[in-house]
C-alpha cells in the first residue's frame, strides 16, 4: 500500500493488490468523505469511486452488487427505447450465525461481507442479510440486484450503500422512482443523511420517493400496543400483589392486637 501512495499519480495503475483493494473498499464503505480527502491529499493515487463501485460487483452470487443483473438492464436499454421505471425495495433478513470454510474459494463464509470478501480482520459472524430488489412499474418483472452480509449497520453506512446502488442503476438506464424500507431507526437516519425532505430525496437528476413499508408499520404498532398492554398489566399485578401483602399484614396486626 505504501508503494501505491508514494508512487506517481500520473502513472496508470492496471492492477491493485488484494490488500490494497480491501483497504480502499473498507475506507470508502465507512466514510466516502474521508476516502475522497485522502485521494485528494495523495494526488489521486487511490482508485476513483467508480472503480470502487466496480469492485463491489460480483457475478458468482457472492455478496455485493450482482453484475449480471446490471448487464441485463444495460442490454435491455440498448435494445429498446422504452424507459425502465422501477421501485427499489431494501430489506433485512435475519440469518443463522454460522462460520464455515469454503473449499472452493478457500475462504471462511458466514462472517461480515460487503462485497470485497469476508472481513477476516473483524471476524464477526453475520447476523443479517441486507438485500435490494428492483420491481418494474411498467412491466411484469422483478430482480434482486445486491445483498450484503452484515451484523448491524448505522444510518450512514446504509446511506452509502443506497447511494452506490442508485448511481449504478442510473448508469445502466434504470429510473428508480421510489425506495421502500421498514421503519427501523437506522433506515430513517439513512434517509436524513441522503437529504430526504418529507418524502423524497434527490439522486443524480431525479427525485426518489422514500416509502415506509406499510405492513411493517402495522406490525410495529401491534407490537408496541401489546408491549404497553403487558407493561400496564405487569404494573397492575405488582400493585395488586403489594396491596394484598399489606392487607395480610394489616389483618395479622389486628388479630394480634385483639388477643
N, C-alpha and C positions, 0 to 999 in steps of 0.2 A: 504494500500500500504506500510505503514511503517513496518508492520509485515512481509511482503514479503521480504523487503530489509534487515531487521535486522535478519531474520531467517537464519538457517543454509543452506548452498548451497548443502550439501550432502543429506539432507532430500528431497525425491522426492515430487514434488507438483502435486497433482492429479487434483485439480480444482482451477481455478482462479476466483476471484470476478469480477463481470461485470465492475466496475470502474477501476480495475487494468488492465483488458484486454483492455479497451478503451484507457487507458494511454499508454500501450505498442504499440497498433496499431497506435495511433496518433504520438508518438515519432518516430517509425520506418518509418512511411509514410513521415514525414518531413525531417528526417535525419537518414539513416541507420548507418552512421559512428558514430553519437552521441549515437545511441542505442547500438551499439557494444562496444563503450567506457564505457558506464555506466554498461553494462553487465560484462565487464572485471573488473571494479572497485569494483562492488558489488558481485564478486565471482559467477557469473552465476546465480544470483537469478532471473534475468529476463529470460523469455522464450527464447528458441532457435529460430532463424529466420525461421526455418522450421515450428515451431509451429505457428508463425505469419502468414505464408503462409496458414496454415490450417484454421486459424481464418478468413481469407479473404473469405473463401469458403462459399457458400450458396446453398441450394437445393430447396428453395422455390421461386426462381425468384427475390429475393431481390438483391440490388446492391452488387457487389463483384464478385469473381470468381464463375462460375457455376460448382459446384462439380459433378453434374450429367454428364456433358459433358466429364469431365476428367475420370470418371468411365467408360464411354463408350469407350474412347480411350484405357484405360488400358485393358479392356476386349477384345477389338478388337486385340490389340497387342498380348495378350496371346493365342488367337485362331489362329493367322496367323503369318507366318514369314515374310510376305510382309511389307516393310517399309511404314510408313505413312508419306509421304512427302507433306508438306503443305506450303502455303503462309499465313502470318498473316497480316490482314488489321486493322488498327487503324483509327477511325474516330470520329468526334464530331458532335452532332446534337443539335440544339437549341430546347429547350422545354419551355413550358409555365411556368412562375414563379408563383407557387401557393402552399400554405401551407394548408394541410388538416389533419384531425385526423383519424387514422385507428382504428376502434373499435375492430378489431380482435387482432391486436398486441398491442393496447393501446399506440401507438406512433404517433408522428407527422410525416407526409410524405411530400416530396416536398422540403426538405432542404438538404444541402450538406451531402452526404452519400458515404463513401469509402469502404463499406462492413462490417463495425462494428456497423451499426445502425446510425440513424440520429444524427448529431453532434449538440445537443441541446445547448451546450455552445456557439457555433458560431452563431446559429440561423440565418443562411444566406440561403436564398432561392436559390435552384439550378437553373441555367440558361441553362445548357447543360448536355447532356448525353454523356459520353466518353466510347465508346464500342469497343470491339475487336471481329473479326470473323476469323476463320480458314477456308481456302479454300484448298481442296485437289488438288494436282497437278497430281496425277496418278489415281484418282478415281473421279466419278461424285458426290461429296457431298461438302457441306459447313455447318458450325455450329458455332453459336455465343458462346463464351466461357466466356465473362466477360463484365460488364458495371458498370460505376460509375456515380453518380450524382455530378456534380461539378459546381463551379462558378469561372471559370478561374483557370489555373494551370501554374506553372512555368516549365521550361525545366527539372529541377532536379526532380520535383515530377513526371513528366511523365516518365522520365528515370527509376525511382524506380519501377513504376508500370510495365513498359515494361519488365524490368529485372525479376521481380517476375513471370510474365506470361510465359516468355521464360524458366525459370527454371522449372516451373510446367509442361510445355509441354515436356521438356527434361526428366522429371521423369517418365512420362507415355508413353514414346517411340515415341513421335511425333517429326519429324525432320522439323524444321522451316527453310526454305531456304531464305525467304525474308520478309521484313516488309514494307508495303505500307502505306503512310500517306500523308496529304496535306502539302502545303508549308507554314504553319504558323510558325512564328519565334520561338515559344516555342518548336515546333517539331524539328526544325533544331538545337536548343540549346540542346535538349534531345539527339540527335544523337551525338553531340560533346562530351557530358558527357559520353555517352556509349563507346566512343573511336572510332567513325566512321571515317575511313580513306578513303576519296574519296567516296566510295560507299558501304562499308560493315564494320561490327563490329563483334567482337568475343564474343560468349556466350558459356560457357562450352567448348566443344572441336570443335565446328562447327562455321562457318562464316555465318552471316545473312546479306543478301544484303538489303541495305536501298534504297527504291524506292519512288520517289516523284510521287504523283498522277497526271497523265498527263492531265486529263480533268480539274482538279482543277487549274493546272498551266496555262492552256489556258484561263480559266475564269479569273484568276488573271491578265493575260496580257491584256485581253479585258477591264477589269475594270480600269486598270492603263491607258490604251490608252484613254478611254473616260474621265477619270479624268483629264489627261493632256490636252485633247482637250477642255474640259469645262473650265479649268483654263485659257488657252490662249484666248478662246472666251470671257470669263469674263474680262480678262485683256484688250483685244482689244475693247470691248464695253465701258470699263471705259475710255480708251484713246479717243475713238471717242466722248464720251459724254463730256469729258474735252475740246476737240478741238472745238466741236460745241458751248459750252458755251462761250469759249474765242472768237469765231468768232462773236457771237451775241453781246458781249460786245464791240468788235472792230468796228462793224457796227454802234452801237449806238454812239460810241465816234466820228466816222467820221461824222454822221448826226448832232451831237451836234456842232462839230467844223464848219461844213458847214453853219449852221444857224447863 
